[in-house]
Amino acid sequence: MGIKIERVILPDPHASGAFFRTSFGRTFERHMVLVEVVADGASGWGEVTAGENPFYNEEWTVRRG
């Protein structure tokens, strides 16, 4: 028995023009990866919220052209 994935959607979180509120204040530009997977009539979301630069964490996002 398996799951048949119907759709994988990668929305652009900046398309809405919304900001993110964090403990540091409002952030209007943040590079992150959001993914929605639809399978068997259900929808699940995932995210990568690593920072844009490798400050104190070994994970970061790299924006390419």
C-alpha positions as CSV (number, residue, x, y, z in Angstrom):
1,M,0.0,0.0,0.0
2,G,1.3,3.4,-0.9
3,I,0.4,7.0,-1.3
4,K,-0.2,8.5,-4.7
5,I,1.1,12.1,-4.7
6,E,-1.3,14.2,-6.8
7,R,0.4,17.6,-6.7
8,V,3.5,19.3,-5.3
9,I,3.1,23.1,-5.0
10,L,5.9,25.5,-4.2
11,P,4.2,28.8,-3.5
12,D,6.1,32.1,-3.5
13,P,5.6,33.5,0.1
14,H,6.5,37.0,-1.2
15,A,3.7,37.2,-3.8
16,S,1.3,38.4,-1.2
17,G,3.5,41.3,-0.1
18,A,3.0,40.2,3.5
19,F,5.7,40.6,6.2
20,F,6.9,38.2,8.8
21,R,6.8,39.3,12.5
22,T,9.7,37.9,14.6
23,S,11.3,38.8,17.9
24,F,13.5,41.2,15.9
25,G,10.6,43.0,14.4
26,R,9.0,43.0,11.0
27,T,10.9,41.3,8.2
28,F,9.7,42.2,4.7
29,E,12.1,40.0,2.7
30,R,12.9,36.5,3.8
31,H,14.1,33.7,1.5
32,M,12.4,30.5,2.5
33,V,11.0,27.4,0.9
34,L,7.4,26.4,1.4
35,V,6.0,23.2,-0.1
36,E,2.5,21.8,-0.2
37,V,1.9,18.2,-1.1
38,V,-1.5,16.9,-2.0
39,A,-2.2,13.2,-1.9
40,D,-5.3,11.0,-1.5
41,G,-7.5,14.1,-0.9
42,A,-5.3,15.4,1.9
43,S,-2.9,18.4,2.0
44,G,0.3,18.7,4.0
45,W,2.8,21.6,4.3
46,G,6.5,21.7,5.0
47,E,9.0,24.6,5.3
48,V,12.7,25.3,5.4
49,T,13.2,28.4,7.5
50,A,17.0,28.4,7.6
51,G,18.5,31.9,7.3
52,E,19.9,33.4,4.1
53,N,23.5,33.3,5.4
54,P,25.5,30.8,7.4
55,F,25.8,32.7,10.6
56,Y,25.7,30.3,13.5
57,N,23.9,27.4,11.8
58,E,25.2,25.0,9.1
59,E,21.9,25.3,7.2
60,W,21.1,28.3,5.0
61,T,19.2,29.1,1.8
62,V,21.0,30.3,-1.3
63,R,19.0,32.3,-3.8
64,R,20.1,31.7,-7.3
65,G,19.1,33.8,-10.3
